[in-house]
Amino acid sequence: MHFVSKTVIAICITASYEGKAHISLINLLGQEMLRNETGFIRGFNPIVLNTNGRVLENGFYHLLIRDEKGNSFLTKVIFNK
């Protein structure tokens, strides 16, 4: 994951099948700061997430990626820009 700016986040997903994923960035208060739905293909998938002008404050976040099959991936993210 790479924070391009306080309003753009770039991530990469490697998938073993094609489908759709729901991506959420959640702060430690449980508030969803960003929600995005994207399609992905088998293999390497670079994805750019735009916060639509919302400035992300420095701190800890959870990144949740959930596909249409119910699989999910959760990781902690530290944003310090």
MARFI-796353 format. One record per residue: residue number from 0; residue in three letters; x, y, z of N, C-alpha, C, O in turn. Coordinates in nm, 4 decimals. Each point is the difference from the previous one (the first is absolute). Layout:
<atoms>
<atom i="NUM" aa="ala" n_xx="X" n_yy="Y" n_zz="Z" ca_xx="X" ca_yy="Y" ca_zz="Z" c_xx="X" c_yy="Y" c_zz="Z" o_xx="X" o_yy="Y" o_zz="Z"/>
...
</atoms>
This chain:
<atoms>
<atom i="0" aa="met" n_xx="0.0839" n_yy="-0.1161" n_zz="0.0000" ca_xx="-0.0839" ca_yy="0.1161" ca_zz="0.0000" c_xx="0.0885" c_yy="0.1223" c_zz="0.0000" o_xx="0.1061" o_yy="0.0018" o_zz="0.0623"/>
<atom i="1" aa="his" n_xx="-0.1508" n_yy="0.1006" n_zz="-0.1328" ca_xx="0.0779" ca_yy="0.1222" ca_zz="-0.0100" c_xx="-0.0959" c_yy="0.1183" c_zz="0.0053" o_xx="-0.0943" o_yy="0.0076" o_zz="-0.0788"/>
<atom i="2" aa="phe" n_xx="0.1183" n_yy="0.0842" n_zz="0.1714" ca_xx="-0.0786" ca_yy="0.1217" ca_zz="0.0060" c_xx="0.0638" c_yy="0.1008" c_zz="-0.0938" o_xx="0.1117" o_yy="0.0460" o_zz="0.0238"/>
<atom i="3" aa="val" n_xx="-0.1817" n_yy="-0.0120" n_zz="-0.1290" ca_xx="0.0512" ca_yy="0.0947" ca_zz="-0.0973" c_xx="-0.0134" c_yy="0.1419" c_zz="0.0557" o_xx="0.0891" o_yy="0.0830" o_zz="-0.0180"/>
<atom i="4" aa="ser" n_xx="-0.1996" n_yy="-0.0563" n_zz="0.0847" ca_xx="-0.0239" ca_yy="0.1284" ca_zz="0.0640" c_xx="-0.1029" c_yy="-0.0236" c_zz="0.1096" o_xx="-0.0375" o_yy="-0.1142" o_zz="0.0267"/>
<atom i="5" aa="lys" n_xx="-0.0080" n_yy="0.2206" n_zz="0.0365" ca_xx="-0.1012" ca_yy="-0.0163" ca_zz="0.1047" c_xx="-0.1387" c_yy="-0.0267" c_zz="-0.0582" o_xx="-0.0955" o_yy="-0.0199" o_zz="0.0750"/>
<atom i="6" aa="thr" n_xx="0.0836" n_yy="0.0192" n_zz="-0.2071" ca_xx="-0.1290" ca_yy="-0.0274" ca_zz="-0.0628" c_xx="0.0036" c_yy="-0.1147" c_zz="-0.1001" o_xx="-0.1034" o_yy="-0.0345" o_zz="-0.0573"/>
<atom i="7" aa="val" n_xx="0.2219" n_yy="-0.0263" n_zz="0.0348" ca_xx="0.0128" ca_yy="-0.1106" ca_zz="-0.0956" c_xx="0.0832" c_yy="-0.1116" c_zz="0.0627" o_xx="0.1058" o_yy="0.0249" o_zz="0.0576"/>
<atom i="8" aa="ile" n_xx="-0.1553" n_yy="-0.1486" n_zz="-0.0696" ca_xx="0.0693" ca_yy="-0.1178" ca_zz="0.0523" c_xx="0.0139" c_yy="-0.0998" c_zz="-0.1143" o_xx="-0.0965" o_yy="-0.0261" o_zz="-0.0718"/>
<atom i="9" aa="ala" n_xx="0.2152" n_yy="-0.0294" n_zz="0.0547" ca_xx="0.0228" ca_yy="-0.1017" ca_zz="-0.1029" c_xx="0.0277" c_yy="-0.1332" c_zz="0.0689" o_xx="0.0843" o_yy="-0.0074" o_zz="0.0894"/>
<atom i="10" aa="ile" n_xx="-0.1547" n_yy="-0.0976" n_zz="-0.1305" ca_xx="0.0221" ca_yy="-0.1340" ca_zz="0.0538" c_xx="0.0133" c_yy="-0.0987" c_zz="-0.1151" o_xx="-0.0352" o_yy="0.0308" o_zz="-0.1139"/>
<atom i="11" aa="cys" n_xx="0.0856" n_yy="-0.1480" n_zz="0.1441" ca_xx="0.0117" ca_yy="-0.1069" ca_zz="-0.0995" c_xx="-0.0632" c_yy="-0.1260" c_zz="0.0570" o_xx="0.0264" o_yy="-0.0377" o_zz="0.1141"/>
<atom i="12" aa="ile" n_xx="-0.1085" n_yy="-0.0258" n_zz="-0.1931" ca_xx="-0.0650" ca_yy="-0.1249" ca_zz="0.0391" c_xx="0.0450" c_yy="-0.1084" c_zz="-0.0970" o_xx="-0.0033" o_yy="0.0196" o_zz="-0.1215"/>
<atom i="13" aa="thr" n_xx="0.0446" n_yy="-0.1325" n_zz="0.1743" ca_xx="0.0302" ca_yy="-0.1160" ca_zz="-0.0834" c_xx="-0.1119" c_yy="-0.1004" c_zz="0.0202" o_xx="-0.0269" o_yy="-0.0422" o_zz="0.1125"/>
<atom i="14" aa="ala" n_xx="-0.0381" n_yy="0.0041" n_zz="-0.2212" ca_xx="-0.1168" ca_yy="-0.0864" ca_zz="0.0079" c_xx="0.0209" c_yy="-0.1278" c_zz="-0.0801" o_xx="0.0727" o_yy="-0.0015" o_zz="-0.0993"/>
<atom i="15" aa="ser" n_xx="-0.1374" n_yy="-0.1049" n_zz="0.1438" ca_xx="0.0080" ca_yy="-0.1273" ca_zz="-0.0713" c_xx="-0.1215" c_yy="-0.0231" c_zz="-0.0900" o_xx="-0.0100" o_yy="-0.1037" o_zz="-0.0657"/>
<atom i="16" aa="tyr" n_xx="-0.0823" n_yy="0.2006" n_zz="0.0627" ca_xx="-0.1197" ca_yy="-0.0102" ca_zz="-0.0839" c_xx="-0.0519" c_yy="0.1402" c_zz="-0.0285" o_xx="0.0458" o_yy="0.0967" o_zz="0.0609"/>
<atom i="17" aa="glu" n_xx="-0.1408" n_yy="-0.0849" n_zz="-0.1530" ca_xx="-0.0618" ca_yy="0.1281" ca_zz="-0.0331" c_xx="-0.1210" c_yy="0.0233" c_zz="0.0877" o_xx="-0.0664" o_yy="-0.0947" o_zz="0.0423"/>
<atom i="18" aa="gly" n_xx="0.0375" n_yy="0.2215" n_zz="-0.0148" ca_xx="-0.1180" ca_yy="0.0313" ca_zz="0.0787" c_xx="-0.0068" c_yy="0.1463" c_zz="0.0365" o_xx="0.0635" o_yy="0.0850" o_zz="-0.0624"/>
<atom i="19" aa="lys" n_xx="-0.1432" n_yy="-0.0571" n_zz="0.1666" ca_xx="-0.0146" ca_yy="0.1360" ca_zz="0.0519" c_xx="0.0400" c_yy="0.0011" c_zz="0.1464" o_xx="-0.0156" o_yy="-0.0992" o_zz="0.0712"/>
<atom i="20" aa="ala" n_xx="0.0677" n_yy="0.2138" n_zz="-0.0274" ca_xx="0.0398" ca_yy="0.0145" ca_zz="0.1392" c_xx="-0.0544" c_yy="0.1314" c_zz="0.0554" o_xx="-0.0072" o_yy="0.1007" o_zz="-0.0704"/>
<atom i="21" aa="his" n_xx="-0.0302" n_yy="-0.1039" n_zz="0.1962" ca_xx="-0.0396" ca_yy="0.1189" ca_zz="0.0741" c_xx="0.1170" c_yy="0.0355" c_zz="0.0907" o_xx="0.0484" o_yy="-0.0841" o_zz="0.0757"/>
<atom i="22" aa="ile" n_xx="-0.0033" n_yy="0.2084" n_zz="-0.0835" ca_xx="0.1154" ca_yy="0.0449" ca_zz="0.0768" c_xx="-0.0452" c_yy="0.1097" c_zz="0.0945" o_xx="-0.0635" o_yy="0.0966" o_zz="-0.0422"/>
<atom i="23" aa="ser" n_xx="0.0963" n_yy="-0.1114" n_zz="0.1714" ca_xx="-0.0358" ca_yy="0.1000" ca_zz="0.1000" c_xx="0.1227" c_yy="0.0392" c_zz="0.0799" o_xx="0.0820" o_yy="-0.0849" o_zz="0.0352"/>
<atom i="24" aa="leu" n_xx="-0.0696" n_yy="0.2132" n_zz="-0.0068" ca_xx="0.1018" ca_yy="0.0510" ca_zz="0.0902" c_xx="-0.0744" c_yy="0.0493" c_zz="0.1232" o_xx="-0.0844" o_yy="0.0892" o_zz="-0.0092"/>
<atom i="25" aa="ile" n_xx="0.1158" n_yy="-0.1474" n_zz="0.1245" ca_xx="-0.0756" ca_yy="0.0230" ca_zz="0.1227" c_xx="0.0931" c_yy="0.0556" c_zz="0.1066" o_xx="0.1081" o_yy="-0.0543" o_zz="0.0227"/>
<atom i="26" aa="asn" n_xx="-0.1496" n_yy="0.1628" n_zz="0.0433" ca_xx="0.0834" ca_yy="0.0547" ca_zz="0.1068" c_xx="-0.0215" c_yy="-0.0807" c_zz="0.1286" o_xx="-0.0837" o_yy="-0.0902" o_zz="0.0037"/>
<atom i="27" aa="leu" n_xx="0.1588" n_yy="0.1227" n_zz="0.1003" ca_xx="-0.0062" ca_yy="-0.0788" ca_zz="0.1232" c_xx="-0.1290" c_yy="0.0208" c_zz="0.0784" o_xx="-0.0268" o_yy="-0.0730" o_zz="0.0954"/>
<atom i="28" aa="leu" n_xx="-0.0538" n_yy="0.1723" n_zz="-0.1347" ca_xx="-0.1305" ca_yy="0.0193" ca_zz="0.0621" c_xx="-0.1071" c_yy="-0.0832" c_zz="-0.0709" o_xx="-0.1167" o_yy="0.0007" o_zz="0.0391"/>
<atom i="29" aa="gly" n_xx="0.1584" n_yy="-0.0726" n_zz="-0.1440" ca_xx="-0.0930" ca_yy="-0.0831" ca_zz="-0.0751" c_xx="-0.0711" c_yy="0.0741" c_zz="-0.1112" o_xx="-0.0905" o_yy="-0.0552" o_zz="-0.0626"/>
<atom i="30" aa="gln" n_xx="0.1290" n_yy="0.1784" n_zz="0.0367" ca_xx="-0.0620" ca_yy="0.0784" ca_zz="-0.1055" c_xx="0.0621" c_yy="-0.0348" c_zz="-0.1346" o_xx="0.1223" o_yy="-0.0036" o_zz="-0.0142"/>
<atom i="31" aa="glu" n_xx="-0.2064" n_yy="-0.0214" n_zz="-0.0827" ca_xx="0.0477" ca_yy="-0.0311" ca_zz="-0.1346" c_xx="0.0392" c_yy="0.1305" c_zz="-0.0688" o_xx="-0.0856" o_yy="0.0829" o_zz="-0.0309"/>
<atom i="32" aa="met" n_xx="0.2134" n_yy="-0.0655" n_zz="0.0077" ca_xx="0.0524" ca_yy="0.1227" ca_zz="-0.0587" c_xx="-0.0020" c_yy="-0.0045" c_zz="-0.1527" o_xx="-0.0009" o_yy="0.1039" o_zz="-0.0661"/>
<atom i="33" aa="leu" n_xx="0.0001" n_yy="-0.2240" n_zz="0.0117" ca_xx="0.0062" ca_yy="-0.0179" ca_zz="-0.1443" c_xx="-0.0647" c_yy="-0.1329" c_zz="-0.0346" o_xx="0.0215" o_yy="-0.1006" o_zz="0.0676"/>
<atom i="34" aa="arg" n_xx="-0.1012" n_yy="0.1015" n_zz="-0.1737" ca_xx="-0.0596" ca_yy="-0.1244" ca_zz="-0.0505" c_xx="0.0106" c_yy="0.0032" c_zz="-0.1515" o_xx="-0.0286" o_yy="0.1010" o_zz="-0.0643"/>
<atom i="35" aa="asn" n_xx="0.0702" n_yy="-0.2136" n_zz="0.0091" ca_xx="0.0185" ca_yy="-0.0079" ca_zz="-0.1440" c_xx="-0.0321" c_yy="-0.1414" c_zz="-0.0449" o_xx="0.0284" o_yy="-0.0964" o_zz="0.0711"/>
<atom i="36" aa="glu" n_xx="-0.0868" n_yy="0.0842" n_zz="-0.1877" ca_xx="-0.0228" ca_yy="-0.1315" ca_zz="-0.0604" c_xx="0.0794" c_yy="-0.0029" c_zz="-0.1294" o_xx="-0.0030" o_yy="0.0952" o_zz="-0.0780"/>
<atom i="37" aa="thr" n_xx="0.0732" n_yy="-0.2040" n_zz="0.0561" ca_xx="0.0830" ca_yy="-0.0099" ca_zz="-0.1196" c_xx="-0.0019" c_yy="-0.1419" c_zz="-0.0533" o_xx="-0.0191" o_yy="-0.0955" o_zz="0.0754"/>
<atom i="38" aa="gly" n_xx="0.0386" n_yy="0.0823" n_zz="-0.2029" ca_xx="0.0159" ca_yy="-0.1306" ca_zz="-0.0601" c_xx="0.1472" c_yy="-0.0373" c_zz="-0.0018" o_xx="0.0869" o_yy="0.0871" o_zz="-0.0033"/>
<atom i="39" aa="phe" n_xx="-0.0597" n_yy="-0.2155" n_zz="0.0055" ca_xx="0.1385" ca_yy="-0.0452" ca_zz="-0.0082" c_xx="0.0087" c_yy="-0.1209" c_zz="-0.0914" o_xx="-0.0986" o_yy="-0.0705" o_zz="-0.0215"/>
<atom i="40" aa="ile" n_xx="0.2163" n_yy="0.0476" n_zz="-0.0312" ca_xx="0.0242" ca_yy="-0.1136" ca_zz="-0.0874" c_xx="0.0993" c_yy="-0.0936" c_zz="0.0682" o_xx="0.0593" o_yy="0.0346" o_zz="0.1022"/>
<atom i="41" aa="arg" n_xx="-0.0426" n_yy="-0.1504" n_zz="-0.1582" ca_xx="0.0987" ca_yy="-0.0939" ca_zz="0.0534" c_xx="0.1393" c_yy="0.0590" c_zz="-0.0189" o_xx="0.0363" o_yy="0.0430" o_zz="-0.1095"/>
<atom i="42" aa="gly" n_xx="0.0406" n_yy="-0.0417" n_zz="0.2170" ca_xx="0.1349" ca_yy="0.0554" ca_zz="-0.0058" c_xx="0.0117" c_yy="0.1280" c_zz="0.0788" o_xx="-0.0705" o_yy="0.0202" o_zz="0.0989"/>
<atom i="43" aa="phe" n_xx="0.1595" n_yy="0.0662" n_zz="-0.1430" ca_xx="0.0370" ca_yy="0.1234" ca_zz="0.0676" c_xx="-0.0961" c_yy="0.1123" c_zz="-0.0385" o_xx="-0.0232" o_yy="0.0242" o_zz="-0.1185"/>
<atom i="44" aa="asn" n_xx="-0.0331" n_yy="0.0451" n_zz="0.2192" ca_xx="-0.0984" ca_yy="0.1051" ca_zz="-0.0242" c_xx="0.0353" c_yy="0.1272" c_zz="0.0764" o_xx="-0.0275" o_yy="0.0085" o_zz="0.1197"/>
<atom i="45" aa="pro" n_xx="0.0878" n_yy="0.0907" n_zz="-0.1854" ca_xx="0.0221" ca_yy="0.1279" ca_zz="0.0672" c_xx="-0.1319" c_yy="0.0772" c_zz="0.0076" o_xx="-0.0737" o_yy="0.0077" o_zz="-0.0983"/>
<atom i="46" aa="ile" n_xx="0.0447" n_yy="0.0489" n_zz="0.2142" ca_xx="-0.1257" ca_yy="0.0717" ca_zz="0.0215" c_xx="0.0311" c_yy="0.1334" c_zz="0.0666" o_xx="0.0749" o_yy="0.0057" o_zz="0.0975"/>
<atom i="47" aa="val" n_xx="-0.1326" n_yy="0.1008" n_zz="-0.1504" ca_xx="0.0150" ca_yy="0.1326" ca_zz="0.0588" c_xx="-0.1328" c_yy="0.0382" c_zz="0.0646" o_xx="-0.1044" o_yy="-0.0003" o_zz="-0.0651"/>
<atom i="48" aa="leu" n_xx="0.1100" n_yy="0.0332" n_zz="0.1938" ca_xx="-0.1187" ca_yy="0.0399" ca_zz="0.0740" c_xx="0.0047" c_yy="0.1505" c_zz="0.0220" o_xx="0.1001" o_yy="0.0531" o_zz="0.0481"/>
<atom i="49" aa="asn" n_xx="-0.2079" n_yy="0.0153" n_zz="-0.0832" ca_xx="-0.0092" ca_yy="0.1436" ca_zz="0.0180" c_xx="-0.0967" c_yy="0.0278" c_zz="0.1142" o_xx="-0.1086" o_yy="-0.0578" o_zz="0.0051"/>
<atom i="50" aa="thr" n_xx="0.1472" n_yy="0.1452" n_zz="0.0856" ca_xx="-0.0849" ca_yy="0.0301" ca_zz="0.1154" c_xx="-0.1058" c_yy="0.1052" c_zz="-0.0322" o_xx="-0.0711" o_yy="0.0461" o_zz="0.0893"/>
<atom i="51" aa="asn" n_xx="0.0606" n_yy="-0.0082" n_zz="-0.2165" ca_xx="-0.0975" ca_yy="0.0998" ca_zz="-0.0450" c_xx="0.0116" c_yy="0.1305" c_zz="0.0768" o_xx="-0.1003" o_yy="0.0600" o_zz="0.0387"/>
<atom i="52" aa="gly" n_xx="0.2236" n_yy="-0.0168" n_zz="-0.0172" ca_xx="0.0255" ca_yy="0.1266" ca_zz="0.0666" c_xx="0.0103" c_yy="-0.0076" c_zz="0.1507" o_xx="0.0454" o_yy="0.0951" o_zz="0.0636"/>
<atom i="53" aa="arg" n_xx="-0.0865" n_yy="-0.2059" n_zz="-0.0055" ca_xx="0.0089" ca_yy="-0.0151" ca_zz="0.1457" c_xx="0.1469" c_yy="-0.0201" c_zz="0.0366" o_xx="0.0655" o_yy="-0.0903" o_zz="-0.0520"/>
<atom i="54" aa="val" n_xx="-0.0144" n_yy="0.1739" n_zz="0.1408" ca_xx="0.1394" ca_yy="-0.0063" ca_zz="0.0424" c_xx="0.0127" c_yy="-0.1008" c_zz="0.1133" o_xx="-0.0712" o_yy="0.0089" o_zz="0.1000"/>
<atom i="55" aa="leu" n_xx="0.1611" n_yy="-0.1041" n_zz="-0.1155" ca_xx="0.0237" ca_yy="-0.0996" ca_zz="0.1046" c_xx="0.0986" c_yy="0.0546" c_zz="0.1012" o_xx="0.1081" o_yy="0.0470" o_zz="-0.0358"/>
<atom i="56" aa="glu" n_xx="-0.1457" n_yy="-0.0534" n_zz="0.1606" ca_xx="0.0869" ca_yy="0.0460" ca_zz="0.1074" c_xx="0.1056" c_yy="-0.1065" c_zz="0.0289" o_xx="-0.0215" o_yy="-0.1182" o_zz="-0.0266"/>
<atom i="57" aa="asn" n_xx="0.1345" n_yy="0.1601" n_zz="0.0807" ca_xx="0.1020" ca_yy="-0.0949" ca_zz="0.0427" c_xx="-0.0584" c_yy="-0.0912" c_zz="0.1060" o_xx="-0.0788" o_yy="0.0443" o_zz="0.0836"/>
<atom i="58" aa="gly" n_xx="0.1165" n_yy="-0.1709" n_zz="-0.0860" ca_xx="-0.0474" ca_yy="-0.0940" ca_zz="0.1004" c_xx="-0.0083" c_yy="-0.1419" c_zz="-0.0519" o_xx="0.0528" o_yy="-0.0326" o_zz="-0.1062"/>
<atom i="59" aa="phe" n_xx="-0.1206" n_yy="-0.0515" n_zz="0.1838" ca_xx="-0.0172" ca_yy="-0.1417" ca_zz="-0.0318" c_xx="-0.1353" c_yy="-0.0222" c_zz="-0.0662" o_xx="-0.1005" o_yy="0.0601" o_zz="0.0378"/>
<atom i="60" aa="tyr" n_xx="0.1005" n_yy="-0.1475" n_zz="-0.1369" ca_xx="-0.1222" ca_yy="-0.0364" ca_zz="-0.0715" c_xx="0.0011" c_yy="-0.1506" c_zz="-0.0234" o_xx="0.1044" o_yy="-0.0646" o_zz="0.0093"/>
<atom i="61" aa="his" n_xx="-0.2214" n_yy="0.0098" n_zz="-0.0396" ca_xx="-0.0118" ca_yy="-0.1385" ca_zz="-0.0457" c_xx="-0.0423" c_yy="0.0044" c_zz="-0.1462" o_xx="-0.0900" o_yy="0.0752" o_zz="-0.0374"/>
<atom i="62" aa="leu" n_xx="0.1550" n_yy="-0.1557" n_zz="-0.0441" ca_xx="-0.0382" ca_yy="-0.0155" ca_zz="-0.1392" c_xx="-0.0663" c_yy="-0.1359" c_zz="-0.0135" o_xx="0.0618" o_yy="-0.1030" o_zz="0.0271"/>
<atom i="63" aa="leu" n_xx="-0.1874" n_yy="0.1028" n_zz="-0.0688" ca_xx="-0.0765" ca_yy="-0.1230" ca_zz="-0.0151" c_xx="-0.0332" c_yy="-0.0192" c_zz="-0.1472" o_xx="-0.0586" o_yy="0.0873" o_zz="-0.0639"/>
<atom i="64" aa="ile" n_xx="0.0970" n_yy="-0.2030" n_zz="0.0115" ca_xx="-0.0317" ca_yy="-0.0363" ca_zz="-0.1376" c_xx="-0.0844" c_yy="-0.1266" c_zz="0.0052" o_xx="0.0420" o_yy="-0.1015" o_zz="0.0554"/>
<atom i="65" aa="arg" n_xx="-0.1617" n_yy="0.1085" n_zz="-0.1138" ca_xx="-0.0924" ca_yy="-0.1142" ca_zz="0.0031" c_xx="-0.0469" c_yy="-0.0273" c_zz="-0.1430" o_xx="-0.0458" o_yy="0.0908" o_zz="-0.0694"/>
<atom i="66" aa="asp" n_xx="0.0576" n_yy="-0.2166" n_zz="0.0261" ca_xx="-0.0438" ca_yy="-0.0315" ca_zz="-0.1359" c_xx="-0.1431" c_yy="-0.0516" c_zz="0.0010" o_xx="-0.0608" o_yy="-0.0182" o_zz="0.1055"/>
<atom i="67" aa="glu" n_xx="0.0085" n_yy="-0.0051" n_zz="-0.2258" ca_xx="-0.1396" ca_yy="-0.0419" ca_zz="-0.0134" c_xx="-0.0245" c_yy="-0.1437" c_zz="0.0452" o_xx="-0.1151" o_yy="-0.0410" o_zz="0.0151"/>
<atom i="68" aa="lys" n_xx="0.2221" n_yy="-0.0360" n_zz="0.0066" ca_xx="-0.0124" ca_yy="-0.1367" ca_zz="0.0503" c_xx="-0.0006" c_yy="-0.0043" c_zz="0.1531" o_xx="-0.0173" o_yy="-0.1067" o_zz="0.0590"/>
<atom i="69" aa="gly" n_xx="0.0362" n_yy="0.2223" n_zz="0.0053" ca_xx="0.0013" ca_yy="0.0056" ca_zz="0.1455" c_xx="0.1384" c_yy="-0.0072" c_zz="0.0614" o_xx="0.0135" o_yy="0.0070" o_zz="0.1221"/>
<atom i="70" aa="asn" n_xx="0.0896" n_yy="-0.0208" n_zz="-0.2044" ca_xx="0.1372" ca_yy="0.0019" ca_zz="0.0517" c_xx="0.0345" c_yy="0.1419" c_zz="0.0411" o_xx="-0.0437" o_yy="0.0957" o_zz="-0.0639"/>
<atom i="71" aa="ser" n_xx="0.1217" n_yy="-0.0816" n_zz="0.1700" ca_xx="0.0384" ca_yy="0.1341" ca_zz="0.0428" c_xx="0.1450" c_yy="0.0028" c_zz="0.0469" o_xx="0.0574" o_yy="-0.1012" o_zz="0.0403"/>
<atom i="72" aa="phe" n_xx="-0.0011" n_yy="0.2210" n_zz="-0.0473" ca_xx="0.1364" ca_yy="0.0251" ca_zz="0.0439" c_xx="-0.0027" c_yy="0.1295" c_zz="0.0786" o_xx="-0.0523" o_yy="0.1007" o_zz="-0.0477"/>
<atom i="73" aa="leu" n_xx="0.1086" n_yy="-0.1023" n_zz="0.1682" ca_xx="0.0028" ca_yy="0.1178" ca_zz="0.0854" c_xx="0.1434" c_yy="0.0246" c_zz="0.0429" o_xx="0.0695" o_yy="-0.0914" o_zz="0.0445"/>
<atom i="74" aa="thr" n_xx="-0.0260" n_yy="0.2158" n_zz="-0.0585" ca_xx="0.1357" ca_yy="0.0348" ca_zz="0.0416" c_xx="-0.0019" c_yy="0.1374" c_zz="0.0659" o_xx="-0.0860" o_yy="0.0831" o_zz="-0.0289"/>
<atom i="75" aa="lys" n_xx="0.1816" n_yy="-0.0609" n_zz="0.1173" ca_xx="0.0131" ca_yy="0.1308" ca_zz="0.0643" c_xx="0.0882" c_yy="0.0885" c_zz="-0.0870" o_xx="0.0961" o_yy="-0.0465" o_zz="-0.0613"/>
<atom i="76" aa="val" n_xx="-0.1302" n_yy="0.1737" n_zz="0.0573" ca_xx="0.0719" ca_yy="0.0966" ca_zz="-0.0800" c_xx="0.0347" c_yy="0.1194" c_zz="0.0889" o_xx="-0.0837" o_yy="0.0472" o_zz="0.0770"/>
<atom i="77" aa="ile" n_xx="0.2057" n_yy="0.0006" n_zz="-0.0878" ca_xx="0.0399" ca_yy="0.1211" ca_zz="0.0703" c_xx="0.0196" c_yy="0.1088" c_zz="-0.1039" o_xx="0.0784" o_yy="-0.0157" o_zz="-0.0936"/>
<atom i="78" aa="phe" n_xx="-0.1495" n_yy="0.1256" n_zz="0.1104" ca_xx="0.0128" ca_yy="0.1122" ca_zz="-0.0921" c_xx="0.0711" c_yy="0.1135" c_zz="0.0714" o_xx="-0.0495" o_yy="0.0515" o_zz="0.1003"/>
<atom i="79" aa="asn" n_xx="0.1652" n_yy="-0.0124" n_zz="-0.1515" ca_xx="0.0785" ca_yy="0.1078" ca_zz="0.0586" c_xx="0.0621" c_yy="0.0790" c_zz="-0.1139" o_xx="0.1084" o_yy="-0.0346" o_zz="-0.0470"/>
<atom i="80" aa="lys" n_xx="-0.1733" n_yy="0.1373" n_zz="0.0032" ca_xx="0.0455" ca_yy="0.0770" ca_zz="-0.1158" c_xx="0.0366" c_yy="0.1403" c_zz="0.0412" o_xx="0.0407" o_yy="0.0803" o_zz="-0.0839"/>
</atoms>
